[in-house]
């Protein structure tokens, strides 16, 4: 199982694309970790697909 998360110890990053360049295929059963000060926004075909809050 893959884990998708972004750690920002500085607290200064407003937006982060993962990966920085290229394409990322999310494997079925992957785990998404969203910290209490973060939101994860998934895009598909240039449109917002889903938004996840902390958890």
C-alpha positions, 0 to 999 in steps of 0.5 A: 500500500502506498502512502500519499502525504506532504510534510512541511515543517516550515509552515510556509508552503501554500500550494504543493503539486505532487509529484513536482512534474509528470504524472502520478497514478494513484494505486487502489488502496493507497492511503492519504494522510492530511495534516490538521493544517492542510487540505488535499485537492485532487484534480482530474482533466483540469477540474477539481475532482475531490477535496479532503480535509484533515485525517 
